[in-house]
Each structure stands twice: as C-alpha cells, then as structure tokens.
C-alpha cells in the first residue's frame, strides 16, 4: 500500500502555552500531566522525523488513525509498553526507558 504524503500543520507550541498559561488553573493541571505531555511530544516528534501521517503509522501498527491520535493526545490515555513498542517500530525508532533520580 502506498504511503500517504506527510504535510505537517504548523503549530507554535510555545505561543499556545503562553496564551494557555494566562488561564486560571492551567499551569497546575498542565504540571500534573507533564510526563504524559512529554510522551505525546516524543511520539509526535518521532512521527514527524519519519515523515509519516497518523494514517501511515496506524497502517504499520495494524490499528486505526483514531487510536494513533489518542496515543498522541497525551493526558487521557495511558498506552501499554507493547503499544509504545509497536508505535516506535512503525516510526523507525526503539524505546529507551530510564528512571532518573530526582535532583536535590
């Protein structure tokens, strides 16, 4: 099956965060989901580096575009290690997991 052409949508995440941080309660909620958002950003960045659409990743994983979209949304859905491994393989990556001692 032919791969779909990847045309990323321009998104200025820092500008988005600057606007969002002006809303009451945003920073506390955002901080509570920091790990989930970092994971989502890693997934999206890996897919962009691979030049793939969500549809193409879904095909490679044997799942649906909506499932890939949920993985990349962060916050609401916690993927299993197996799902992360399938995603990583689909975008030409491998997973590296580290537990890093807190500073201080």
N, CA, C and O atoms as a printed pandas DataFrame, in Angstrom:
     atom_number atom_name residue_name chain_id  residue_number  x_coord  y_coord  z_coord
0              1         N          UNK        A               1    0.840   -1.171    0.000
1              2        CA          UNK        A               1    0.000    0.000    0.000
2              3         C          UNK        A               1    0.893    1.245    0.000
3              4         O          UNK        A               1    1.907    1.275    0.697
4              5         N          UNK        A               2    0.533    2.247   -0.758
5              6        CA          UNK        A               2    1.346    3.461   -0.869
6              7         C          UNK        A               2    1.254    4.282    0.414
7              8         O          UNK        A               2    0.197    4.381    1.037
8              9         N          UNK        A               3    2.390    4.866    0.792
9             10        CA          UNK        A               3    2.428    5.739    1.962
10            11         C          UNK        A               3    1.776    7.073    1.617
11            12         O          UNK        A               3    1.923    7.565    0.498
12            13         N          UNK        A               4    1.068    7.651    2.554
13            14        CA          UNK        A               4    0.477    8.965    2.359
14            15         C          UNK        A               4    1.530   10.033    2.577
15            16         O          UNK        A               4    2.421    9.882    3.413
16            17         N          UNK        A               5    1.422   11.104    1.824
17            18        CA          UNK        A               5    2.385   12.200    1.968
18            19         C          UNK        A               5    2.133   12.931    3.282
19            20         O          UNK        A               5    0.994   13.244    3.627
20            21         N          UNK        A               6    3.214   13.194    4.005
21            22        CA          UNK        A               6    3.113   13.873    5.299
22            23         C          UNK        A               6    3.245   15.374    5.081
23            24         O          UNK        A               6    4.262   15.847    4.574
24            25         N          UNK        A               7    2.221   16.115    5.462
25            26        CA          UNK        A               7    2.251   17.577    5.390
26            27         C          UNK        A               7    1.926   18.117    6.773
27            28         O          UNK        A               7    0.755   18.305    7.105
28            29         N          UNK        A               8    2.959   18.370    7.590
29            30        CA          UNK        A               8    2.688   18.801    8.967
30            31         C          UNK        A               8    1.981   20.152    9.025
31            32         O          UNK        A               8    2.216   21.038    8.203
32            33         N          UNK        A               9    1.119   20.279   10.008
33            34        CA          UNK        A               9    0.435   21.540   10.266
34            35         C          UNK        A               9    1.346   22.368   11.163
35            36         O          UNK        A               9    1.848   21.875   12.173
36            37         N          UNK        A              10    1.554   23.620   10.791
37            38        CA          UNK        A              10    2.411   24.495   11.581
38            39         C          UNK        A              10    1.719   24.785   12.912
39            40         O          UNK        A              10    0.567   25.216   12.953
40            41         N          UNK        A              11    2.444   24.541   13.984
41            42        CA          UNK        A              11    1.900   24.766   15.328
42            43         C          UNK        A              11    3.008   25.361   16.185
43            44         O          UNK        A              11    4.060   24.747   16.361
44            45         N          UNK        A              12    2.775   26.541   16.712
45            46        CA          UNK        A              12    3.732   27.187   17.599
46            47         C          UNK        A              12    3.332   26.840   19.033
47            48         O          UNK        A              12    2.517   27.523   19.653
48            49         N          UNK        A              13    3.928   25.758   19.541
49            50        CA          UNK        A              13    3.538   25.258   20.854
50            51         C          UNK        A              13    3.861   26.255   21.963
51            52         O          UNK        A              13    3.086   26.397   22.909
52            53         N          UNK        A              14    4.970   26.933   21.862
53            54        CA          UNK        A              14    5.328   27.914   22.896
54            55         C          UNK        A              14    4.321   29.057   22.943
55            56         O          UNK        A              14    3.961   29.512   24.029
56            57         N          UNK        A              15    3.863   29.526   21.796
57            58        CA          UNK        A              15    2.849   30.586   21.760
58            59         C          UNK        A              15    1.533   30.068   22.340
59            60         O          UNK        A              15    0.847   30.782   23.072
60            61         N          UNK        A              16    1.190   28.835   22.012
61            62        CA          UNK        A              16   -0.011   28.224   22.566
62            63         C          UNK        A              16    0.076   28.184   24.093
63            64         O          UNK        A              16   -0.864   28.574   24.786
64            65         N          UNK        A              17    1.215   27.707   24.610
65            66        CA          UNK        A              17    1.376   27.618   26.068
66            67         C          UNK        A              17    1.335   28.989   26.723
67            68         O          UNK        A              17    0.752   29.146   27.796
68            69         N          UNK        A              18    1.947   29.985   26.089
69            70        CA          UNK        A              18    1.937   31.336   26.651
70            71         C          UNK        A              18    0.505   31.838   26.802
71            72         O          UNK        A              18    0.163   32.442   27.819
72            73         N          UNK        A              19   -0.330   31.594   25.801
73            74        CA          UNK        A              19   -1.745   32.004   25.900
74            75         C          UNK        A              19   -2.480   31.185   26.953
75            76         O          UNK        A              19   -3.244   31.727   27.751
76            77         N          UNK        A              20   -2.246   29.878   26.950
77            78        CA          UNK        A              20   -2.960   28.995   27.870
78            79         C          UNK        A              20   -2.599   29.273   29.325
79            80         O          UNK        A              20   -3.452   29.163   30.206
80            81         N          UNK        A              21   -1.345   29.632   29.585
81            82        CA          UNK        A              21   -0.903   29.878   30.973
82            83         C          UNK        A              21   -1.599   31.067   31.606
83            84         O          UNK        A              21   -1.574   31.218   32.827
84            85         N          UNK        A              22   -2.215   31.907   30.802
85            86        CA          UNK        A              22   -2.954   33.050   31.345
86            87         C          UNK        A              22   -4.298   32.615   31.939
87            88         O          UNK        A              22   -4.928   33.371   32.678
88            89         N          UNK        A              23   -4.728   31.398   31.613
89            90        CA          UNK        A              23   -5.993   30.901   32.146
90            91         C          UNK        A              23   -5.793   30.357   33.558
91            92         O          UNK        A              23   -4.816   29.662   33.838
92            93         N          UNK        A              24   -6.731   30.684   34.438
93            94        CA          UNK        A              24   -6.664   30.239   35.822
94            95         C          UNK        A              24   -6.685   28.716   35.890
95            96         O          UNK        A              24   -7.519   28.074   35.252
96            97         N          UNK        A              25   -5.779   28.147   36.654
97            98        CA          UNK        A              25   -5.735   26.719   36.878
98            99         C          UNK        A              25   -4.995   25.923   35.812
99           100         O          UNK        A              25   -4.740   24.733   35.992
100          101         N          UNK        A              26   -4.646   26.575   34.698
101          102        CA          UNK        A              26   -3.993   25.839   33.612
102          103         C          UNK        A              26   -2.658   25.266   34.049
103          104         O          UNK        A              26   -2.394   24.084   33.827
104          105         N          UNK        A              27   -1.809   26.081   34.665
105          106        CA          UNK        A              27   -0.449   25.636   34.988
106          107         C          UNK        A              27   -0.457   24.439   35.935
107          108         O          UNK        A              27    0.324   23.505   35.758
108          109         N          UNK        A              28   -1.323   24.460   36.925
109          110        CA          UNK        A              28   -1.408   23.345   37.867
110          111         C          UNK        A              28   -1.830   22.062   37.142
111          112         O          UNK        A              28   -1.246   21.000   37.359
112          113         N          UNK        A              29   -2.843   22.168   36.283
113          114        CA          UNK        A              29   -3.313   20.998   35.528
114          115         C          UNK        A              29   -2.245   20.510   34.557
115          116         O          UNK        A              29   -2.035   19.305   34.411
116          117         N          UNK        A              30   -1.577   21.438   33.899
117          118        CA          UNK        A              30   -0.528   21.081   32.932
118          119         C          UNK        A              30    0.624   20.383   33.644
119          120         O          UNK        A              30    1.128   19.368   33.162
120          121         N          UNK        A              31    1.040   20.917   34.781
121          122        CA          UNK        A              31    2.142   20.313   35.534
122          123         C          UNK        A              31    1.799   18.898   35.989
123          124         O          UNK        A              31    2.666   18.024   36.020
124          125         N          UNK        A              32    0.537   18.674   36.341
125          126        CA          UNK        A              32    0.113   17.347   36.804
126          127         C          UNK        A              32    0.213   16.311   35.686
127          128         O          UNK        A              32    0.338   15.117   35.957
128          129         N          UNK        A              33    0.159   16.756   34.448
129          130        CA          UNK        A              33    0.221   15.853   33.295
130          131         C          UNK        A              33    1.530   15.973   32.520
131          132         O          UNK        A              33    1.605   15.573   31.358
132          133         N          UNK        A              34    2.556   16.520   33.156
133          134        CA          UNK        A              34    3.821   16.778   32.463
134          135         C          UNK        A              34    4.389   15.532   31.779
135          136         O          UNK        A              34    4.790   15.602   30.617
136          137         N          UNK        A              35    4.429   14.414   32.467
137          138        CA          UNK        A              35    5.002   13.189   31.887
138          139         C          UNK        A              35    4.201   12.736   30.669
139          140         O          UNK        A              35    4.782   12.357   29.652
140          141         N          UNK        A              36    2.882   12.771   30.764
141          142        CA          UNK        A              36    2.043   12.370   29.644
142          143         C          UNK        A              36    2.258   13.277   28.435
143          144         O          UNK        A              36    2.330   12.801   27.302
144          145         N          UNK        A              37    2.363   14.597   28.678
145          146        CA          UNK        A              37    2.584   15.532   27.577
146          147         C          UNK        A              37    3.971   15.356   26.964
147          148         O          UNK        A              37    4.133   15.485   25.750
148          149         N          UNK        A              38    4.962   15.063   27.785
149          150        CA          UNK        A              38    6.304   14.813   27.237
150          151         C          UNK        A              38    6.294   13.578   26.355
151          152         O          UNK        A              38    6.914   13.570   25.292
152          153         N          UNK        A              39    5.592   12.530   26.787
153          154        CA          UNK        A              39    5.473   11.326   25.969
154          155         C          UNK        A              39    4.772   11.644   24.650
155          156         O          UNK        A              39    5.233   11.229   23.587
156          157         N          UNK        A              40    3.662   12.377   24.711
157          158        CA          UNK        A              40    2.930   12.745   23.492
158          159         C          UNK        A              40    3.832   13.521   22.543
159          160         O          UNK        A              40    3.830   13.272   21.337
160          161         N          UNK        A              41    4.603   14.464   23.084
161          162        CA          UNK        A              41    5.520   15.245   22.241
162          163         C          UNK        A              41    6.580   14.359   21.608
163          164         O          UNK        A              41    6.942   14.566   20.450
164          165         N          UNK        A              42    7.085   13.378   22.344
165          166        CA          UNK        A              42    8.076   12.439   21.793
166          167         C          UNK        A              42    7.479   11.637   20.637
167          168         O          UNK        A              42    8.124   11.451   19.605
168          169         N          UNK        A              43    6.241   11.161   20.816
169          170        CA          UNK        A              43    5.586   10.380   19.772
170          171         C          UNK        A              43    5.403   11.219   18.508
171          172         O          UNK        A              43    5.726   10.772   17.407
172          173         N          UNK        A              44    4.892   12.417   18.670
173          174        CA          UNK        A              44    4.640   13.286   17.519
174          175         C          UNK        A              44    5.950   13.653   16.822
175          176         O          UNK        A              44    6.020   13.663   15.593
176          177         N          UNK        A              45    6.982   13.953   17.601
177          178        CA          UNK        A              45    8.278   14.307   17.008
178          179         C          UNK        A              45    8.866   13.136   16.230
179          180         O          UNK        A              45    9.428   13.331   15.153
180          181         N          UNK        A              46    8.743   11.925   16.762
181          182        CA          UNK        A              46    9.265   10.738   16.066
182          183         C          UNK        A              46    8.514   10.509   14.761
183          184         O          UNK        A              46    9.114   10.171   13.741
184          185         N          UNK        A              47    7.204   10.695   14.801
185          186        CA          UNK        A              47    6.405   10.520   13.580
186          187         C          UNK        A              47    6.773   11.574   12.537
187          188         O          UNK        A              47    6.874   11.271   11.348
188          189         N          UNK        A              48    6.971   12.807   12.988
189          190        CA          UNK        A              48    7.355   13.880   12.061
190          191         C          UNK        A              48    8.723   13.609   11.443
191          192         O          UNK        A              48    8.916   13.811   10.244
192          193         N          UNK        A              49    9.688   13.146   12.273
193          194        CA          UNK        A              49   11.028   12.815   11.734
194          195         C          UNK        A              49   10.936   11.716   10.688
195          196         O          UNK        A              49   11.686   11.714    9.712
196          197         N          UNK        A              50   10.012   10.781   10.894
197          198        CA          UNK        A              50    9.843    9.679    9.945
198          199         C          UNK        A              50    9.066   10.121    8.703
199          200         O          UNK        A              50    8.995    9.389    7.716
200          201         N          UNK        A              51    8.484   11.327    8.756
201          202        CA          UNK        A              51    7.731   11.829    7.612
202          203         C          UNK        A              51    6.438   11.068    7.369
203          204         O          UNK        A              51    6.023   10.891    6.224
204          205         N          UNK        A              52    5.801   10.617    8.445
205          206        CA          UNK        A              52    4.594    9.796    8.327
206          207         C          UNK        A              52    3.358   10.522    8.836
207          208         O          UNK        A              52    3.438   11.368    9.727
208          209         N          UNK        A              53    2.230   10.183    8.263
209          210        CA          UNK        A              53    0.945   10.661    8.762
210          211         C          UNK        A              53    0.467    9.711    9.857
211          212         O          UNK        A              53    1.006    8.616   10.022
212          213         N          UNK        A              54   -0.540   10.137   10.596
213          214        CA          UNK        A              54   -1.147    9.234   11.570
214          215         C          UNK        A              54   -1.728    8.014   10.872
215          216         O          UNK        A              54   -1.674    6.909   11.411
216          217         N          UNK        A              55   -2.278    8.200    9.685
217          218        CA          UNK        A              55   -2.837    7.082    8.923
218          219         C          UNK        A              55   -1.755    6.062    8.590
219          220         O          UNK        A              55   -1.974    4.857    8.714
220          221         N          UNK        A              56   -0.583    6.546    8.167
221          222        CA          UNK        A              56    0.509    5.636    7.802
222          223         C          UNK        A              56    1.012    4.868    9.025
223          224         O          UNK        A              56    1.284    3.671    8.939
224          225         N          UNK        A              57    1.135    5.554   10.157
225          226        CA          UNK        A              57    1.569    4.884   11.386
226          227         C          UNK        A              57    0.532    3.829   11.778
227          228         O          UNK        A              57    0.887    2.715   12.164
228          229         N          UNK        A              58   -0.739    4.185   11.678
229          230        CA          UNK        A              58   -1.809    3.243   12.014
230          231         C          UNK        A              58   -1.726    1.993   11.141
231          232         O          UNK        A              58   -1.868    0.877   11.641
232          233         N          UNK        A              59   -1.497    2.175    9.844
233          234        CA          UNK        A              59   -1.371    1.022    8.947
234          235         C          UNK        A              59   -0.213    0.134    9.378
235          236         O          UNK        A              59   -0.346   -1.090    9.420
236          237         N          UNK        A              60    0.912    0.743    9.695
237          238        CA          UNK        A              60    2.098   -0.027   10.097
238          239         C          UNK        A              60    1.883   -0.743   11.423
239          240         O          UNK        A              60    2.447   -1.814   11.646
240          241         N          UNK        A              61    1.073   -0.163   12.306
241          242        CA          UNK        A              61    0.800   -0.761   13.606
242          243         C          UNK        A              61   -0.333   -1.774   13.553
243          244         O          UNK        A              61   -0.501   -2.569   14.477
244          245         N          UNK        A              62   -1.109   -1.749   12.479
245          246        CA          UNK        A              62   -2.276   -2.610   12.396
246          247         C          UNK        A              62   -3.420   -2.118   13.255
247          248         O          UNK        A              62   -4.147   -2.908   13.857
248          249         N          UNK        A              63   -3.577   -0.782   13.307
249          250        CA          UNK        A              63   -4.630   -0.182   14.118
250          251         C          UNK        A              63   -5.305    0.920   13.314
251          252         O          UNK        A              63   -5.165    0.975   12.092
252          253         N          UNK        A              64   -6.024    1.782   13.984
253          254        CA          UNK        A              64   -6.752    2.855   13.308
254          255         C          UNK        A              64   -6.086    4.201   13.545
255          256         O          UNK        A              64   -5.312    4.374   14.485
256          257         N          UNK        A              65   -6.405    5.154   12.668
257          258        CA          UNK        A              65   -5.898    6.511   12.833
258          259         C          UNK        A              65   -6.373    7.095   14.165
259          260         O          UNK        A              65   -5.619    7.803   14.832
260          261         N          UNK        A              66   -7.604    6.809   14.552
261          262        CA          UNK        A              66   -8.117    7.361   15.809
262          263         C          UNK        A              66   -7.336    6.820   17.004
263          264         O          UNK        A              66   -7.139    7.535   17.986
264          265         N          UNK        A              67   -6.889    5.564   16.930
265          266        CA          UNK        A              67   -6.076    5.009   18.018
266          267         C          UNK        A              67   -4.730    5.731   18.099
267          268         O          UNK        A              67   -4.247    6.020   19.194
268          269         N          UNK        A              68   -4.127    6.020   16.951
269          270        CA          UNK        A              68   -2.854    6.752   16.932
270          271         C          UNK        A              68   -3.079    8.170   17.449
271          272         O          UNK        A              68   -2.257    8.693   18.202
272          273         N          UNK        A              69   -4.162    8.781   17.059
273          274        CA          UNK        A              69   -4.486   10.125   17.536
274          275         C          UNK        A              69   -4.621   10.141   19.057
275          276         O          UNK        A              69   -4.135   11.066   19.708
276          277         N          UNK        A              70   -5.271    9.135   19.628
277          278        CA          UNK        A              70   -5.402    9.050   21.098
278          279         C          UNK        A              70   -4.040    8.899   21.759
279          280         O          UNK        A              70   -3.782    9.505   22.799
280          281         N          UNK        A              71   -3.150    8.079   21.149
281          282        CA          UNK        A              71   -1.800    7.916   21.704
282          283         C          UNK        A              71   -1.070    9.245   21.760
283          284         O          UNK        A              71   -0.375    9.549   22.730
284          285         N          UNK        A              72   -1.238   10.034   20.702
285          286        CA          UNK        A              72   -0.515   11.293   20.579
286          287         C          UNK        A              72   -1.172   12.447   21.326
287          288         O          UNK        A              72   -0.613   13.542   21.382
288          289         N          UNK        A              73   -2.349   12.218   21.900
289          290        CA          UNK        A              73   -3.066   13.319   22.548
290          291         C          UNK        A              73   -2.559   13.607   23.952
291          292         O          UNK        A              73   -2.675   14.738   24.424
292          293         N          UNK        A              74   -2.007   12.626   24.619
293          294        CA          UNK        A              74   -1.492   12.836   25.978
294          295         C          UNK        A              74   -2.600   13.109   26.973
295          296         O          UNK        A              74   -3.640   13.673   26.632
296          297         N          UNK        A              75   -2.365   12.704   28.193
297          298        CA          UNK        A              75   -3.288   13.041   29.265
298          299         C          UNK        A              75   -4.363   12.028   29.561
299          300         O          UNK        A              75   -4.431   11.527   30.684
300          301         N          UNK        A              76   -5.210   11.702   28.597
301          302        CA          UNK        A              76   -6.366   10.852   28.872
302          303         C          UNK        A              76   -6.073    9.367   28.744
303          304         O          UNK        A              76   -6.676    8.554   29.446
304          305         N          UNK        A              77   -5.162    9.004   27.863
305          306        CA          UNK        A              77   -4.919    7.601   27.571
306          307         C          UNK        A              77   -3.483    7.227   27.923
307          308         O          UNK        A              77   -2.538    7.880   27.481
308          309         N          UNK        A              78   -3.328    6.189   28.707
309          310        CA          UNK        A              78   -2.007    5.701   29.065
310          311         C          UNK        A              78   -1.730    4.428   28.276
311          312         O          UNK        A              78   -2.318    3.382   28.553
312          313         N          UNK        A              79   -0.833    4.515   27.290
313          314        CA          UNK        A              79   -0.574    3.335   26.452
314          315         C          UNK        A              79    0.251    2.289   27.190
315          316         O          UNK        A              79    1.020    2.609   28.096
316          317         N          UNK        A              80    0.078    1.032   26.785
317          318        CA          UNK        A              80    0.887   -0.043   27.342
318          319         C          UNK        A              80    2.281    0.001   26.725
319          320         O          UNK        A              80    2.496    0.654   25.703
320          321         N          UNK        A              81    3.215   -0.689   27.345
321          322        CA          UNK        A              81    4.575   -0.774   26.793
322          323         C          UNK        A              81    4.526   -1.440   25.419
323          324         O          UNK        A              81    5.250   -1.035   24.510
324          325         N          UNK        A              82    3.686   -2.450   25.262
325          326        CA          UNK        A              82    3.552   -3.124   23.976
326          327         C          UNK        A              82    3.083   -2.180   22.874
327          328         O          UNK        A              82    3.589   -2.220   21.752
328          329         N          UNK        A              83    2.121   -1.338   23.201
329          330        CA          UNK        A              83    1.632   -0.366   22.229
330          331         C          UNK        A              83    2.729    0.627   21.870
331          332         O          UNK        A              83    2.896    0.974   20.701
332          333         N          UNK        A              84    3.474    1.084   22.868
333          334        CA          UNK        A              84    4.579    2.009   22.597
334          335         C          UNK        A              84    5.648    1.349   21.724
335          336         O          UNK        A              84    6.235    2.001   20.860
336          337         N          UNK        A              85    5.900    0.066   21.947
337          338        CA          UNK        A              85    6.877   -0.645   21.121
338          339         C          UNK        A              85    6.405   -0.737   19.679
339          340         O          UNK        A              85    7.200   -0.553   18.757
340          341         N          UNK        A              86    5.127   -1.018   19.471
341          342        CA          UNK        A              86    4.594   -1.088   18.109
342          343         C          UNK        A              86    4.657    0.276   17.430
343          344         O          UNK        A              86    4.975    0.360   16.244
344          345         N          UNK        A              87    4.359    1.344   18.168
345          346        CA          UNK        A              87    4.428    2.696   17.625
346          347         C          UNK        A              87    5.876    3.014   17.245
347          348         O          UNK        A              87    6.144    3.510   16.151
348          349         N          UNK        A              88    6.803    2.723   18.159
349          350        CA          UNK        A              88    8.221    3.000   17.902
350          351         C          UNK        A              88    8.697    2.276   16.641
351          352         O          UNK        A              88    9.383    2.861   15.803
352          353         N          UNK        A              89    8.334    1.022   16.516
353          354        CA          UNK        A              89    8.724    0.253   15.327
354          355         C          UNK        A              89    8.128    0.873   14.072
355          356         O          UNK        A              89    8.797    0.947   13.041
356          357         N          UNK        A              90    6.873    1.321   14.148
357          358        CA          UNK        A              90    6.188    1.908   12.993
358          359         C          UNK        A              90    6.872    3.181   12.497
359          360         O          UNK        A              90    6.836    3.482   11.304
360          361         N          UNK        A              91    7.497    3.933   13.414
361          362        CA          UNK        A              91    8.156    5.184   13.022
362          363         C          UNK        A              91    9.675    5.037   12.944
363          364         O          UNK        A              91   10.397    6.030   12.855
364          365         N          UNK        A              92   10.156    3.788   12.978
365          366        CA          UNK        A              92   11.587    3.537   12.819
366          367         C          UNK        A              92   12.422    3.878   14.031
367          368         O          UNK        A              92   13.569    4.302   13.894
368          369         N          UNK        A              93   11.866    3.702   15.210
369          370        CA          UNK        A              93   12.577    4.015   16.448
370          371         C          UNK        A              93   12.586    2.802   17.368
371          372         O          UNK        A              93   11.940    1.790   17.096
372          373         N          UNK        A              94   13.327    2.923   18.453
373          374        CA          UNK        A              94   13.255    1.955   19.539
374          375         C          UNK        A              94   12.991    2.738   20.812
375          376         O          UNK        A              94   13.248    3.940   20.882
376          377         N          UNK        A              95   12.480    2.048   21.809
377          378        CA          UNK        A              95   12.145    2.702   23.076
378          379         C          UNK        A              95   13.325    2.597   24.031
379          380         O          UNK        A              95   13.987    1.563   24.124
380          381         N          UNK        A              96   13.565    3.680   24.728
381          382        CA          UNK        A              96   14.574    3.711   25.789
382          383         C          UNK        A              96   13.851    4.242   27.038
383          384         O          UNK        A              96   13.301    5.343   27.028
384          385         N          UNK        A              97   13.864    3.452   28.094
385          386        CA          UNK        A              97   13.188    3.847   29.334
386          387         C          UNK        A              97   14.254    4.013   30.414
387          388         O          UNK        A              97   15.103    3.142   30.601
388          389         N          UNK        A              98   14.202    5.133   31.115
389          390        CA          UNK        A              98   15.149    5.412   32.185
390          391         C          UNK        A              98   14.404    5.867   33.423
391          392         O          UNK        A              98   13.402    6.577   33.332
392          393         N          UNK        A              99   14.892    5.458   34.572
393          394        CA          UNK        A              99   14.442    6.026   35.840
394          395         C          UNK        A              99   15.611    6.855   36.341
395          396         O          UNK        A              99   16.681    6.328   36.645
396          397         N          UNK        A             100   15.389    8.159   36.422
397          398        CA          UNK        A             100   16.452    9.098   36.768
398          399         C          UNK        A             100   16.191    9.652   38.158
399          400         O          UNK        A             100   15.104   10.169   38.415
400          401         N          UNK        A             101   17.170    9.557   39.071
401          402        CA          UNK        A             101   16.969   10.108   40.420
402          403         C          UNK        A             101   16.640   11.603   40.366
403          404         O          UNK        A             101   17.193   12.347   39.557
404          405         N          UNK        A             102   15.741   12.016   41.235
405          406        CA          UNK        A             102   15.391   13.426   41.322
406          407         C          UNK        A             102   16.581   14.205   41.870
407          408         O          UNK        A             102   17.312   13.727   42.736
408          409         N          UNK        A             103   16.756   15.406   41.351
409          410        CA          UNK        A             103   17.823   16.285   41.853
410          411         C          UNK        A             103   17.392   16.857   43.197
411          412         O          UNK        A             103   16.215   17.129   43.433
412          413         N          UNK        A             104   18.380   17.031   44.067
413          414        CA          UNK        A             104   18.108   17.695   45.336
414          415         C          UNK        A             104   17.723   16.796   46.374
415          416         O          UNK        A             104   17.464   17.225   47.498
